[in-house]
């Protein structure tokens, strides 16, 4: 994998940083639907780019969010061949690397940047242990004052609730209230179930359907063939 950190250090504009992040995503997810067999190792390299050596920290987290959204895709492949099992193992390694990053950075020095916090909230909701993610995001909801970052926090919370098998009455009530009171929150949450392709708990998926007023297909998408992950 190309050196994401070096590319971001050399970047002199948001456009160049976006290109560097897009290149990293292309390497980690060659077809856009699932990770590469080397992604378990390469995600660790991407994490190292969150170093404080450049002014584009949010782009590093954006790469991790893109990976997190498709983790579990290889686990749904109908054929359990040795090749597929290597991809499944890569997903486990990538997930653990991202969870390690979340644990290290939860109170990190870059959290003064609203954009970084926004992407981090989304990453927590997508990849962290669901119950831990819900508790963490709820603890920060009242203190987040940036409007867009707050909307991203609720986006992460919604995904974490969908992923969890637990009941979250108070948290769901907070989501409803936030959607009704804040158009930015409502606009961020409406698309979430259709953008996230990971697993979800049926009961909580139905709860989210009620909150959003939509019908959501099973996020597992059933079994699939390797060629469908291109």
C-alpha positions in Angstrom: 0.0 0.0 0.0 1.2 3.5 -0.8 2.3 5.7 2.1 -0.9 7.6 3.0 0.8 9.7 5.6 3.5 10.8 3.2 0.9 11.7 0.6 -1.1 13.8 3.1 2.1 15.5 4.3 2.8 16.5 0.8 -0.8 17.6 0.1 -1.2 21.4 -0.2 -4.9 21.5 -0.6 -8.1 19.6 0.3 -8.3 18.4 -3.3 -4.9 16.7 -3.0 -5.7 15.2 0.4 -8.9 13.8 -1.1 -7.0 12.2 -3.9 -4.6 10.6 -1.5 -7.5 9.3 0.6 -9.3 8.0 -2.5 -6.2 6.2 -3.6 -5.9 4.5 -0.2 -9.5 3.5 -0.3 -9.0 2.0 -3.8 -6.2 -0.1 -2.5 -8.0 -1.3 0.6 -11.3 -1.9 -1.4 -10.4 -2.5 -5.0 -13.9 -3.0 -6.2 -15.6 -0.8 -3.6 -17.8 -3.6 -2.2 -15.4 -5.5 0.0 -11.8 -5.2 1.3 -8.7 -6.7 -0.3 -7.0 -9.7 1.1 -4.1 -7.4 2.3 -6.4 -4.9 4.0 -6.0 -6.5 7.4 -2.3 -5.4 7.3 -2.8 -2.3 5.2 -5.4 -0.8 7.6 -2.7 -0.7 10.2 -0.6 1.4 7.8 -3.5 3.8 7.2 -3.9 4.2 11.0 -0.3 5.3 11.2 -1.2 8.3 9.0 -3.2 9.8 11.8 0.0 11.3 13.2 -0.3 15.0 13.6 2.3 15.5 10.8 -0.3 17.1 8.5 -3.5 19.1 8.6 -5.7 16.5 7.0 -6.4 14.1 9.9 -10.1 13.8 9.0 -9.2 12.2 5.7 -7.4 9.4 7.5 -10.6 8.6 9.5 -12.6 8.9 6.3 -10.6 6.0 4.8 -11.3 3.9 7.9 -15.0 4.8 7.7 -15.1 3.5 4.1 -13.5 0.3 5.2 -15.7 -0.1 8.2 -18.9 0.2 6.1 -18.1 -3.0 4.2 -16.6 -5.2 7.0 -18.5 -8.5 7.0 -19.1 -8.6 3.3 -16.7 -11.6 2.8 -18.3 -13.4 5.7 -21.6 -13.5 3.7 -20.0 -15.3 0.7 -21.7 -18.6 0.1 -18.5 -20.5 -0.8 -16.2 -21.2 2.2 -13.1 -21.8 0.1 -9.6 -21.2 1.4 -9.4 -18.0 -0.6 -12.6 -16.7 0.9 -11.5 -17.6 4.4 -8.4 -15.5 3.9 -10.6 -12.6 3.1 -12.7 -13.2 6.2 -9.6 -13.3 8.3 -8.5 -10.0 6.7 -11.8 -8.5 7.8 -11.2 -9.6 11.3 -7.7 -8.1 11.3 -9.0 -4.8 9.8 -11.8 -4.6 12.4 -9.4 -5.2 15.2 -7.0 -2.6 13.9 -9.7 0.0 13.6 -11.0 -0.9 17.1 -7.5 -0.4 18.5 -7.4 3.0 16.8 -10.7 4.0 18.4 -9.5 3.0 21.8 -6.3 5.0 21.4 -7.9 8.1 20.0 -11.2 8.3 22.0 -9.8 11.2 24.0 -7.1 12.1 21.5 -5.4 15.5 21.0 -7.1 16.1 17.6 -10.6 16.2 19.0 -10.6 20.0 19.0 -11.3 19.8 15.3 -15.1 19.4 14.5 -14.4 17.6 11.3 -12.2 15.0 13.0 -14.8 14.5 15.7 -17.5 14.0 13.1 -15.7 11.3 11.2 -14.7 9.7 14.5 -18.2 9.5 15.8 -19.3 7.8 12.6 -16.4 5.3 12.8 -17.2 4.5 16.4 -20.8 3.7 15.5 -19.8 1.5 12.5 -16.9 -0.5 14.0 -16.7 -0.4 17.8 -18.4 -2.9 20.0 -22.1 -1.8 19.7 -22.9 -1.4 23.4 -19.6 0.4 24.0 -20.3 2.7 21.0 -23.8 3.6 22.3 -22.5 4.4 25.8 -19.5 6.4 24.4 -21.6 8.5 22.0 -24.4 9.1 24.5 -21.8 10.4 27.0 -20.6 13.0 24.5 -24.0 14.1 23.0 -24.6 16.9 25.4 -21.1 18.4 25.1 -20.9 18.4 21.3 -21.8 22.0 20.2 -20.8 21.9 16.6 -24.1 21.4 14.6 -22.7 19.1 11.9 -20.5 17.2 14.4 -23.5 16.7 16.6 -25.5 15.3 13.6 -22.6 12.9 12.8 -22.6 11.8 16.5 -26.3 10.9 16.2 -25.5 9.1 12.9 -23.0 7.0 14.6 -25.4 6.3 17.5 -28.1 5.2 15.1 -25.8 2.7 13.4 -24.5 1.4 16.8 -28.1 0.8 17.9 -28.9 -1.0 14.7 -25.9 -3.3 15.2 -26.7 -4.0 18.9 -29.0 -6.8 20.1 -29.9 -4.8 23.2 -32.9 -2.5 23.9 -32.2 1.2 24.0 -35.3 3.1 25.0 -33.7 6.3 26.3 -31.3 6.4 23.4 -34.0 6.0 20.8 -36.0 8.7 22.5 -33.0 11.0 22.2 -32.7 10.2 18.5 -36.3 11.0 17.9 -36.1 14.3 19.8 -32.9 15.3 18.0 -34.5 14.6 14.6 -37.6 16.6 15.4 -35.6 19.5 16.7 -32.7 19.7 14.3 -33.0 19.5 10.4 -29.3 18.8 10.1 -29.7 15.7 12.3 -32.7 14.6 10.4 -30.9 14.9 7.0 -27.9 12.9 8.3 -30.0 10.1 9.8 -32.4 9.6 7.0 -29.9 8.0 4.6 -27.9 6.0 7.2 -29.7 2.6 7.0 -29.3 2.6 3.2 -25.6 3.6 3.3 -24.5 1.1 5.9 -24.2 -2.5 4.7 -23.2 -4.3 7.9 -25.2 -6.6 10.1 -28.1 -5.5 12.2 -30.4 -6.8 14.9 -33.9 -7.3 13.7 -35.6 -5.7 16.7 -33.5 -2.6 16.6 -33.8 -2.4 12.8 -37.5 -2.2 13.3 -37.1 0.4 16.0 -35.0 2.5 13.6 -37.6 2.0 10.9 -40.1 3.5 13.3 -37.8 6.5 14.2 -37.1 7.3 10.5 -40.5 6.3 9.1 -38.9 4.0 6.5 -38.7 0.3 5.7 -35.2 -1.1 5.8 -34.2 -4.4 4.1 -32.2 -6.8 6.1 -28.6 -5.4 6.2 -27.1 -8.9 5.9 -28.3 -9.2 2.2 -28.2 -12.9 2.5 -25.5 -15.0 0.9 -23.5 -13.8 -2.1 -20.9 -14.9 -4.6 -17.3 -13.7 -4.6 -17.8 -12.0 -8.0 -20.6 -9.9 -6.5 -18.1 -8.2 -4.2 -16.2 -6.5 -7.1 
